Amino acid sequence: MNDFERKSSFIQFDDDLNQKIRQFALALTELELSYQDRVIVRFWNEIDFIITYFALLQINCIPVTVSPLLTKSELENIYLHSGAKLIISFDNLENLAKQFTIQQICPDLHSPNKSSERSNRFIEESSKERTSFKKQANHKIPTDLRAIIYTSGTTGSPKGVMLTQSNIKSQVASASRVLKLTPNDSFLGILSLSHVFGQMDVMWAAKEVGCRIHLLKHFNVREALTMLRDNNITVLIAVPTMYQLMVRYLEKNPMSFPKLRVCHSGAAPMSETLFSEIEKHFGAPVQEGYGLTETCSMAFSNPLDGLRKPSSVGKPINGVTYKLIDEKGNKINSANEVGEVCIKGPIVTPGYLFEESLTKRAFDEENYLLTGDLGYFDEEGYLFLVDRKKDLIIRSGFKVYPREVEEILQKHPGVLQAVVMGIDNELQNQKIKAFIVPKNQLVSDEDLKGLINELRSFCIEHLAKYKQPNYYEIVDNIPQTPSGKPLRRFLKS
């Protein structure tokens, strides 16, 4: 087996996979886990993640899925907050924390009983130490809870989003219709299964419809595109940063994908330029959608067989109702007026684990989820997102939406990626700073100054004066959450 084959695998929910899930579930019953015990699942995109996840569900435990990219402190916080009984991981975490005993197993899923004795010891030793969560026993947990996914924490405060069987069932049914999935379809599995987008709209959708998943353990542009081509994959779901990297590769190394029928995108905004480049290089229609962890992934999407509008995330999926509200909470009824997007429906989470006050603040009196995203609907009912409410810039009394400025900057031929934010503490007179990742390497100070001068002129031509950045900083990359959203707080620091 070569290195590429070790990093990738072909998955289908057939009798063989289901048997492996049952075997591991049987092994887990020896660990004295109880109904609705939380168990952290920590794997890369590999079959072990899928076997562990569904084995836990078979014994009525709740998978708490986390990315291996989390730092030690981030994992510790989730472990403690969730009250997890166990960590099942691809590697050994015994030295993760000094303050408490970690309960974990590193399973050999081909011989699932090997770690049982050691894991029982961890459970017995640490059950005496972890008393801080006894007070949470009275917190209401839905009886049909099936997964807990902690938000990426763009605000710095991750929350455990509870997703129920009814959430998942509704999400998968609607997403499958939106993507027009059949058992003949196959996914390229490059989205992290630990996050809601890959977990629901790839893994769960493949399970329910009977599709195949070609998993890539770690995202690598060349390997992803080779797998896409060589396996005649039909459905590609990715975030804009992944598409951006793949387009750059295809510009120099053209490939054809004759079986690919849709390039679905979500998790972060996509520029009109990138939309066109994807369709050019992949030869398949781009379908942009929108959702949150709190909506069990997709809530809006452009149709495949209807009008697809670049820069729009489309219309609500089946079962979703919505409204826009202004700053005072009043409903907005007119087209093209910006307000906060509010969502209600069977895909919406019942709330955050052990966080009753946060849950209460996340919903309005009509039980609509307050997304924190600003947008508007056009005359045809298509949603256009303009920005996060918390990222809005106030400059000389004018509202500036960072996404609008970013899209202009990304139309410049020398710009690969741009992130814009407000700086300074004078709320009514913030300055605008643009962080730029150049498309080509800048080898001298003259090159750097030249690009910045070009961008100033470009913005003067395309943006009103109050929207033009005051400052520019050239950076090698933009720090991002695992789901592809820019981490503005790290840029500020």
C-alpha positions as CSV (number, residue, x, y, z in Angstrom):
1,M,0.0,0.0,0.0
2,N,1.5,3.4,-1.0
3,D,1.4,6.6,1.1
4,F,-1.6,8.0,-0.7
5,E,-3.6,4.8,-0.2
6,R,-2.9,4.9,3.5
7,K,-4.3,8.4,3.7
8,S,-7.5,7.6,1.8
9,S,-10.3,5.1,2.1
10,F,-13.5,4.1,0.4
11,I,-16.5,3.9,2.7
12,Q,-20.0,2.5,2.1
13,F,-22.6,1.6,4.8
14,D,-22.8,-2.0,3.7
15,D,-23.0,-5.3,5.7
16,D,-19.3,-5.3,6.3
17,L,-19.2,-1.8,7.8
18,N,-22.3,-2.4,9.9
19,Q,-20.8,-5.6,11.3
20,K,-17.7,-3.7,12.4
21,I,-19.9,-1.1,14.1
22,R,-21.8,-3.8,15.9
23,Q,-18.6,-5.5,17.0
24,F,-17.2,-2.3,18.4
25,A,-20.5,-1.5,20.1
26,L,-20.4,-4.9,21.8
27,A,-16.8,-4.1,23.0
28,L,-17.9,-0.8,24.4
29,T,-20.6,-2.4,26.5
30,E,-17.9,-3.8,28.7
31,L,-16.9,-0.3,29.8
32,E,-19.9,0.3,32.0
33,L,-21.1,3.2,30.0
34,S,-24.6,4.4,30.9
35,Y,-27.5,5.9,28.9
36,Q,-26.6,9.3,27.4
37,D,-23.1,9.2,28.7
38,R,-21.1,11.7,26.6
39,V,-18.0,10.3,24.9
40,I,-15.5,12.4,23.0
41,V,-14.7,11.1,19.5
42,R,-11.3,12.4,18.2
43,F,-10.2,11.1,14.8
44,W,-9.1,12.4,11.4
45,N,-11.3,11.6,8.4
46,E,-11.0,7.9,8.6
47,I,-13.2,4.8,9.0
48,D,-12.4,4.7,12.8
49,F,-14.4,7.9,13.2
50,I,-17.5,6.4,11.6
51,I,-17.3,3.1,13.4
52,T,-16.8,4.7,16.8
53,Y,-19.6,7.3,16.2
54,F,-22.3,4.8,15.2
55,A,-21.1,2.2,17.8
56,L,-21.7,4.8,20.5
57,L,-25.2,5.5,19.2
58,Q,-26.0,1.8,19.2
59,I,-25.4,1.7,23.0
60,N,-27.3,4.9,23.6
61,C,-24.2,7.0,24.3
62,I,-23.7,10.5,22.8
63,P,-20.7,11.2,20.6
64,V,-19.1,14.5,21.3
65,T,-17.0,15.0,18.1
66,V,-13.9,17.1,18.2
67,S,-11.2,18.0,15.7
68,P,-7.6,16.6,16.3
69,L,-6.5,20.2,15.4
70,L,-7.8,21.5,18.8
71,T,-5.1,22.6,21.2
72,K,-4.7,20.8,24.5
73,S,-6.4,23.5,26.4
74,E,-9.3,23.5,24.0
75,L,-9.8,19.8,24.3
76,E,-9.5,20.0,28.1
77,N,-12.2,22.6,28.2
78,I,-14.6,20.5,26.1
79,Y,-13.8,17.4,28.2
80,L,-14.6,19.1,31.4
81,H,-17.6,21.1,30.2
82,S,-19.3,18.1,28.5
83,G,-18.8,15.9,31.5
84,A,-17.5,13.2,29.1
85,K,-17.1,9.7,30.5
86,L,-14.5,8.7,28.0
87,I,-12.3,9.9,25.1
88,I,-11.8,7.6,22.1
89,S,-8.9,8.9,20.1
90,F,-6.5,7.9,17.4
91,D,-3.6,8.6,19.6
92,N,-2.6,8.5,23.3
93,L,-3.7,11.4,25.5
94,E,-2.7,10.2,28.9
95,N,-0.3,13.2,29.3
96,L,-2.8,15.7,28.1
97,A,-3.6,17.2,31.4
98,K,-2.0,17.2,34.8
99,Q,-5.0,18.4,36.8
100,F,-7.3,15.4,36.3
101,T,-7.3,11.9,35.1
102,I,-8.2,11.5,31.4
103,Q,-10.3,8.5,30.6
104,Q,-9.5,7.4,27.1
105,I,-8.9,4.4,24.8
106,C,-6.9,4.2,21.6
107,P,-8.9,1.5,19.9
108,D,-7.7,-1.1,17.6
109,L,-11.0,-1.4,15.7
110,H,-9.9,-4.7,14.2
111,S,-9.4,-6.1,17.7
112,P,-11.8,-3.9,19.7
113,N,-11.5,-5.7,23.0
114,K,-7.7,-5.0,23.5
115,S,-8.2,-1.8,25.4
116,S,-11.2,-2.6,27.6
117,E,-9.3,-3.5,30.8
118,R,-7.2,-0.4,30.7
119,S,-10.2,1.8,29.9
120,N,-12.2,0.4,32.9
121,R,-9.3,1.4,35.1
122,F,-9.5,5.0,33.8
123,I,-13.2,5.2,34.5
124,E,-13.0,3.8,38.0
125,E,-10.1,6.1,39.0
126,S,-11.5,9.3,37.6
127,S,-15.1,8.8,38.5
128,K,-14.1,9.7,42.1
129,E,-12.4,12.9,41.0
130,R,-15.0,14.4,38.7
131,T,-17.7,15.7,41.0
132,S,-18.1,19.1,39.5
133,F,-20.7,17.9,37.1
134,K,-23.0,16.4,39.6
135,K,-24.9,19.7,39.7
136,Q,-25.6,19.3,36.0
137,A,-27.5,16.1,36.5
138,N,-30.7,18.1,36.8
139,H,-30.2,19.9,33.5
140,K,-32.7,18.8,30.9
141,I,-31.1,16.8,28.1
142,P,-33.4,15.8,25.2
143,T,-34.2,12.1,25.2
144,D,-33.5,11.8,21.5
145,L,-30.1,13.5,21.7
146,R,-27.7,12.0,19.1
147,A,-24.7,14.3,18.9
148,I,-22.9,17.2,20.5
149,I,-20.8,19.5,18.4
150,Y,-18.9,22.3,20.0
151,T,-19.0,25.5,18.0
152,S,-15.7,26.6,16.4
153,G,-15.5,29.5,18.8
154,T,-15.0,32.5,16.5
155,T,-16.0,34.5,19.7
156,G,-13.6,32.6,21.9
157,S,-16.4,30.9,23.8
158,P,-17.2,27.4,22.3
159,K,-20.6,26.0,23.2
160,G,-21.9,22.5,23.0
161,V,-24.7,22.4,20.4
162,M,-27.1,19.5,21.0
163,L,-28.4,17.8,17.9
164,T,-31.3,15.4,18.2
165,Q,-32.6,12.5,16.1
166,S,-35.3,14.7,14.7
167,N,-32.8,17.4,13.8
168,I,-30.6,15.0,12.0
169,K,-33.5,13.2,10.2
170,S,-34.9,16.5,9.0
171,Q,-31.5,17.8,7.9
172,V,-30.5,14.7,6.0
173,A,-33.9,14.4,4.2
174,S,-33.8,18.1,3.1
175,A,-30.1,18.1,2.2
176,S,-30.5,14.9,0.2
177,R,-33.3,16.6,-1.8
178,V,-31.3,19.8,-2.3
179,L,-28.3,17.8,-3.6
180,K,-30.5,15.3,-5.5
181,L,-28.7,12.4,-4.0
182,T,-29.2,8.8,-5.2
183,P,-27.5,5.5,-4.2
184,N,-25.4,5.9,-7.3
185,D,-23.7,9.1,-6.0
186,S,-20.3,9.3,-4.4
187,F,-18.9,12.0,-2.1
188,L,-15.3,13.3,-1.9
189,G,-14.9,13.3,1.9
190,I,-12.6,16.2,2.6
191,L,-14.8,18.1,5.0
192,S,-14.0,17.3,8.6
193,L,-16.4,14.7,10.0
194,S,-16.0,16.2,13.4
195,H,-17.8,19.4,12.2
196,V,-21.5,19.7,11.4
197,F,-21.1,20.2,7.6
198,G,-19.2,17.0,6.9
199,Q,-20.9,15.1,9.7
200,M,-24.5,15.8,8.5
201,D,-24.4,16.5,4.8
202,V,-21.7,13.9,3.9
203,M,-21.6,11.1,6.5
204,W,-25.2,11.0,7.6
205,A,-26.5,11.7,4.1
206,A,-24.3,8.9,2.7
207,K,-25.6,6.5,5.3
208,E,-29.3,7.3,4.8
209,V,-29.2,7.4,1.0
210,G,-26.7,4.6,0.4
211,C,-23.9,6.7,-1.2
212,R,-20.2,6.0,-1.2
213,I,-17.7,8.3,0.6
214,H,-14.1,8.5,-0.6
215,L,-12.5,9.8,2.6
216,L,-9.2,11.7,2.6
217,K,-7.6,11.5,6.0
218,H,-6.0,15.0,5.7
219,F,-6.9,17.6,3.1
220,N,-4.2,17.8,0.5
221,V,-5.0,19.6,-2.8
222,R,-3.2,17.3,-5.2
223,E,-4.5,14.2,-3.5
224,A,-8.1,15.5,-3.3
225,L,-8.2,16.4,-6.9
226,T,-6.6,13.1,-8.0
227,M,-9.1,11.2,-5.9
228,L,-12.0,13.3,-7.4
229,R,-10.8,12.4,-10.9
230,D,-9.8,8.8,-10.6
231,N,-12.9,7.6,-8.7
232,N,-15.5,9.4,-10.9
233,I,-16.9,11.1,-7.8
234,T,-20.2,12.9,-8.4
235,V,-20.6,15.2,-5.4
236,L,-18.0,17.6,-4.1
237,I,-18.8,19.5,-0.9
238,A,-16.2,21.9,0.4
239,V,-15.7,25.4,1.9
240,P,-14.5,28.4,-0.1
241,T,-10.9,28.2,1.2
242,M,-10.6,24.6,-0.1
243,Y,-12.1,25.5,-3.4
244,Q,-9.7,28.5,-3.7
245,L,-6.7,26.2,-3.1
246,M,-8.0,23.6,-5.6
247,V,-8.6,26.3,-8.3
248,R,-5.1,27.6,-7.9
249,Y,-3.8,24.1,-8.4
250,L,-6.0,23.5,-11.5
251,E,-4.9,26.7,-13.1
252,K,-1.4,25.2,-13.4
253,N,-2.4,21.5,-13.6
254,P,-5.7,21.2,-15.5
255,M,-7.8,18.1,-14.9
256,S,-11.3,17.0,-16.1
257,F,-14.0,15.6,-13.9
258,P,-16.7,14.2,-16.3
259,K,-18.8,12.5,-13.6
260,L,-18.9,15.5,-11.2
261,R,-22.4,17.0,-11.2
262,V,-22.3,19.5,-8.3
263,C,-19.8,21.6,-6.3
264,H,-21.7,22.6,-3.1
265,S,-20.2,25.2,-0.9
266,G,-21.0,26.6,2.6
267,A,-19.6,27.6,6.0
268,A,-18.2,30.9,4.7
269,P,-19.0,33.4,2.0
270,M,-17.9,32.8,-1.6
271,S,-17.0,35.7,-3.9
272,E,-18.5,35.9,-7.4
273,T,-15.0,35.6,-8.8
274,L,-14.4,32.2,-7.1
275,F,-17.9,31.1,-8.1
276,S,-17.0,31.6,-11.8
277,E,-13.5,30.0,-11.4
278,I,-14.9,26.9,-9.9
279,E,-17.4,26.3,-12.7
280,K,-14.7,27.0,-15.2
281,H,-12.1,24.5,-13.8
282,F,-14.4,21.8,-12.4
283,G,-17.0,21.8,-15.2
284,A,-19.9,21.5,-12.7
285,P,-22.4,23.9,-11.3
286,V,-21.7,25.7,-8.0
287,Q,-24.4,25.4,-5.4
288,E,-24.0,27.8,-2.5
289,G,-25.8,27.2,0.8
290,Y,-25.9,28.5,4.3
291,G,-26.3,27.0,7.7
292,L,-24.9,26.8,11.2
293,T,-24.0,24.2,13.8
294,E,-27.2,25.3,15.5
295,T,-29.2,24.4,12.4
296,C,-27.7,21.0,12.0
297,S,-25.9,22.3,8.9
298,M,-27.8,23.4,5.9
299,A,-30.7,25.9,6.3
300,F,-30.7,27.7,2.9
301,S,-29.5,26.6,-0.5
302,N,-29.6,27.5,-4.1
303,P,-31.5,25.0,-6.2
304,L,-29.7,22.7,-8.6
305,D,-32.5,22.7,-11.2
306,G,-33.4,26.4,-10.9
307,L,-31.9,29.8,-10.8
308,R,-28.6,29.9,-9.0
309,K,-27.5,33.3,-7.9
310,P,-23.8,34.0,-7.3
311,S,-23.2,35.7,-3.8
312,S,-26.6,34.4,-2.7
313,V,-27.1,31.4,-0.3
314,G,-30.5,30.7,-1.9
315,K,-33.8,29.9,-0.4
316,P,-34.8,28.0,2.8
317,I,-34.8,24.3,2.7
318,N,-37.9,22.2,3.4
319,G,-39.4,22.9,6.8
320,V,-37.5,26.1,7.6
321,T,-39.3,29.3,8.3
322,Y,-37.4,32.6,8.7
323,K,-37.6,36.3,9.2
324,L,-35.4,39.3,9.3
325,I,-35.4,41.7,12.3
326,D,-34.1,45.2,12.7
327,E,-31.9,46.5,15.6
328,K,-35.1,46.9,17.8
329,G,-36.3,43.3,17.0
330,N,-39.0,44.4,14.6
331,K,-39.8,42.2,11.6
332,I,-38.5,43.5,8.2
333,N,-41.0,42.9,5.4
334,S,-39.5,44.8,2.5
335,A,-37.0,43.4,0.0
336,N,-33.3,44.5,0.0
337,E,-33.4,45.8,3.5
338,V,-30.7,44.4,5.8
339,G,-31.5,42.7,9.1
340,E,-30.6,39.8,11.3
341,V,-31.5,36.4,9.9
342,C,-33.7,34.4,12.3
343,I,-34.5,30.7,11.7
344,K,-37.1,28.3,13.0
345,G,-37.8,24.6,12.0
346,P,-37.1,21.0,12.8
347,I,-33.4,21.4,12.0
348,V,-32.8,23.9,14.8
349,T,-31.0,22.7,18.0
350,P,-33.0,22.6,21.2
351,G,-30.1,24.4,22.8
352,Y,-26.6,24.4,24.3
353,L,-25.4,21.6,26.6
354,F,-25.7,22.7,30.3
355,E,-26.1,26.4,29.2
356,E,-29.7,27.3,29.9
357,S,-29.1,31.1,30.0
358,L,-27.2,31.0,26.7
359,T,-29.9,28.9,25.1
360,K,-32.6,31.4,26.3
361,R,-30.6,34.3,24.8
362,A,-30.2,32.5,21.5
363,F,-33.9,32.5,20.8
364,D,-36.6,35.2,20.6
365,E,-40.1,35.1,22.1
366,E,-41.4,33.3,19.0
367,N,-38.7,30.6,19.3
368,Y,-36.7,31.8,16.3
369,L,-33.0,31.2,16.5
370,L,-31.1,34.5,16.4
371,T,-28.2,33.7,14.1
372,G,-26.2,36.8,14.5
373,D,-25.9,36.9,10.6
374,L,-27.0,40.0,8.7
375,G,-28.5,39.7,5.3
376,Y,-31.4,40.7,3.0
377,F,-33.8,39.0,0.7
378,D,-34.2,40.1,-2.9
379,E,-37.6,40.4,-4.7
380,E,-37.4,36.7,-5.6
381,G,-36.8,35.5,-2.1
382,Y,-33.1,34.7,-2.3
383,L,-31.0,35.4,0.8
384,F,-27.9,37.5,0.5
385,L,-25.6,37.5,3.6
386,V,-23.7,40.7,4.2
387,D,-21.8,39.9,7.4
388,R,-21.8,38.9,11.0
389,K,-23.6,41.3,13.3
390,K,-20.6,41.5,15.6
391,D,-18.2,42.3,12.6
392,L,-20.2,45.4,11.4
393,I,-17.9,48.5,11.2
394,I,-19.2,51.9,12.1
395,R,-17.2,54.6,10.4
396,S,-18.2,58.3,10.8
397,G,-21.7,57.1,11.5
398,F,-21.9,55.0,8.3
399,K,-22.3,51.2,8.4
400,V,-19.6,49.3,6.6
401,Y,-20.0,45.5,5.9
402,P,-16.6,43.8,5.8
403,R,-17.7,41.3,3.3
404,E,-18.5,44.0,0.7
405,V,-15.0,45.4,1.0
406,E,-13.5,41.9,1.0
407,E,-15.2,41.0,-2.3
408,I,-13.9,44.1,-4.0
409,L,-10.4,43.5,-2.8
410,Q,-10.6,39.8,-4.0
411,K,-11.4,41.0,-7.5
412,H,-7.9,42.5,-7.8
413,P,-5.7,40.1,-9.7
414,G,-3.0,40.2,-7.1
415,V,-5.2,39.1,-4.2
416,L,-5.8,35.6,-3.1
417,Q,-7.7,36.3,0.1
418,A,-8.7,39.4,2.0
419,V,-10.2,39.9,5.5
420,V,-11.4,43.3,6.6
421,M,-12.2,44.5,10.2
422,G,-12.7,47.7,12.2
423,I,-10.0,48.8,14.6
424,D,-9.7,51.4,17.4
425,N,-12.2,51.8,20.2
426,E,-14.0,54.9,19.0
427,L,-17.2,53.1,18.1
428,Q,-18.6,55.8,15.8
429,N,-15.3,56.4,14.0
430,Q,-13.6,53.1,13.6
431,K,-10.7,52.7,11.1
432,I,-10.8,50.0,8.5
433,K,-7.9,47.6,8.2
434,A,-7.5,45.0,5.4
435,F,-5.3,41.9,5.8
436,I,-4.2,40.6,2.4
437,V,-2.9,37.3,1.3
438,P,-1.2,38.0,-2.1
439,K,-1.7,35.6,-5.0
440,N,2.0,35.6,-5.8
441,Q,5.0,35.8,-3.5
442,L,6.3,39.3,-2.9
443,V,10.1,39.2,-2.9
444,S,10.9,42.8,-2.1
445,D,9.6,45.8,-0.1
446,E,9.0,47.5,-3.5
447,D,6.7,44.7,-4.5
448,L,4.8,45.0,-1.2
449,K,4.4,48.8,-1.5
450,G,3.4,48.4,-5.1
451,L,0.6,46.0,-4.3
452,I,-0.7,48.2,-1.5
453,N,-0.7,51.3,-3.8
454,E,-2.5,49.3,-6.4
455,L,-5.1,48.2,-3.8
456,R,-5.6,51.8,-2.7
457,S,-6.3,52.9,-6.2
458,F,-8.5,49.9,-6.9
459,C,-10.7,50.7,-3.8
460,I,-10.9,54.4,-4.7
461,E,-12.3,53.3,-8.1
462,H,-14.8,50.7,-6.7
463,L,-15.8,51.8,-3.1
464,A,-17.3,54.9,-1.5
465,K,-14.7,56.9,0.5
466,Y,-16.0,55.7,3.9
467,K,-15.7,52.1,2.9
468,Q,-12.0,52.3,1.7
469,P,-9.5,50.7,4.1
470,N,-7.2,53.0,6.0
471,Y,-4.5,50.4,6.5
472,Y,-3.3,47.4,4.7
473,E,-1.2,44.5,6.0
474,I,0.3,41.8,3.8
475,V,0.2,38.4,5.5
476,D,1.2,34.8,4.6
477,N,-2.2,33.3,5.6
478,I,-5.4,34.1,7.4
479,P,-6.0,32.1,10.6
480,Q,-9.2,30.2,10.3
481,T,-11.6,27.9,12.2
482,P,-11.6,24.3,11.0
483,S,-14.8,25.1,9.1
484,G,-13.1,27.9,7.1
485,K,-14.2,31.1,8.9
486,P,-11.6,33.7,9.5
487,L,-10.5,34.2,13.1
488,R,-10.5,37.9,13.2
489,R,-9.6,38.0,16.9
490,F,-6.2,36.5,16.1
491,L,-5.6,39.1,13.4
492,K,-6.4,41.9,15.9
493,S,-3.9,40.5,18.3
